[in-house]
Amino acid sequence: RWETLERLDVSSISSDSRRNSGTRGFDSFLGLWDYGGGTEGSGCLNCHTRPLPTGFELLYQPEVVRLYLSLLTESQNYNTLEAAAGALQNLSAGQWTWSNYIRATVRKEKGLPILVELLRSDSDKVVRAVAIALRNLSIDRRNKDLIGSYAMRDLVSNLPSGQQRPAKNLEEDTVVAVLNTIHEIVTDSSENARSLVQAQAVEKLVAINRTSQSQRETKAASHVLQTVWSYKELRNVLSKDGWNKTHFQPTVASQSKGPKSGKAGYDDTTLPLMEKNQDGYSTIDQKDKYKTGEVPADMTEREPLKA
């Protein structure tokens, strides 16, 4: 199904590069792309002409996507999967030039189905990293349509039913990440909102909004519900399922002020690291950082990405 929709999108990556995805060394990856004289249709993903990258520039070239997708496909180590998904999360964050290319490249290299499958992982941290990566990737409209069509049920399956947690017992941060990803996908897309309704998500969202003990989860669920109700064309379907306007209104808990530390009620992970006061991704558990006692808790959330 993914392949059928992807054929509708104009692709400028050569068939040779696709067939060899994940099978060449990094130098070979660079050789597949034009530097210093590429033109549209030459295999450069319509990138502007660019010199051969060196040093840290190698970290954000579109070619590295294949390396990370190869790890996500082949590795069985949760730490490796989390780190690879986190790398794609950071690379696809924000609106800078290279993040646009990265988002398109992940789609062209058929990386979306790989990430969606990892939403079924038993690892809390893998699910969290993948969910946020999908949120960042969905900034690209074509990605948003594909993710909305084929990832919605997997995202919804990771949501608790109010106070009842899923079998894999996901942490608050992960549930909030999934909710924020769903919100990004249904924003400005009534079709994706329809897919959400068809995935039987409303019952879970209403339960979280009304009974969750987590203010962050309540607020994130409320944002999704309000967005879904904003699509008038869906209200008839929702009414037939027994839902009305009151089910989609924010609760007192979701409207209350956030903590004094100033941390947002949701994870703003679509901005580049330099434009926000928290790390976009870290493989270090926040609780482990607090145990060190070396710095105040509110400051540990602002540490830069750890290599």
C-alpha positions, 0 to 999 in steps of 0.5 A: 500500500505504501508503494502504491501511494509513493508512485504518485509522488515525483521521485528524483532518486535513481532506482539504482540508489534504492536497490542498493539502500543500506548495502554500501559504505558511506563513501559510496553513498556520497558517490551516488549524489551530485556535488558541485554540478548536479542538476534537477533529475540527476539524483540530487533530490532537487537539492541545490548544488553543494560542495563535497561535505566535510567534518560535521556537515557529514552528519546532516547530509540526506545520504546518512538516512540510509545508514540509519534505516539500515540500523533500524531494519537490521538491529535487534538492540533496543539501544541502537534502535532508539539512537537511530530513530533519535538521529532521524528525529533530530535530523528531521526537526524544524524548517531548516533547509536540510531537514526538508531534504531529510524528510523527503529522503526518508520517504523516498528510501521507504523508511516510513514503513520501517518506523511504523513497524517499530511502533509495535516494539516492546521497548518504551524508549524505542516507541517514544523515539519513533513516535517523535521522529514520525511527528517531525517527518509529518511536517512534510505534507506527503509524509503526513498523508502516508503516516495518517493512512497507515500508521494511525492504528499503531499509534492508537494501540500505544494509548492507554484507556484512561488510567489503564495502561497498555500491556507494554506499560509505556511511560508518561513521556512516551504517551505524550509523544504519541499524542503529540504525533497524532495531533500533528497528523490530524492538524489541517487534515480531515482525512487523517482525523477520519482515520483516527476516528475509524481507529477507535481512538475517540474512546481512549482520548476521552478517557485520557482527557477525563481520568488520566492522573497526568496533566501532560497526557490530559492536555495532549489528549485535549488538543487532539479532541478539539482538533477532531471536533473542529472538522464539521464534516466528521460531526455526523459520524461522531454523533452516530457513535454516541459522541457529542460536543462535551466529549471534545471539550477540555477538562479543568485539568487540561486548562490549568497552568503548567508547572512553575519550571516553565516546561511546556505541557507537551513536548515541542520536538519539531524545533531545531535544538538551538531554538528551544530550551530542552534537548530534542532527543537524548538516550540518557534517562531523565531520571538517571540524570536527576540521580546524579545530583550535580545540577538542578532538575530543571537544568538537566532538561536543557543539556545538549544532545549527548553523543 
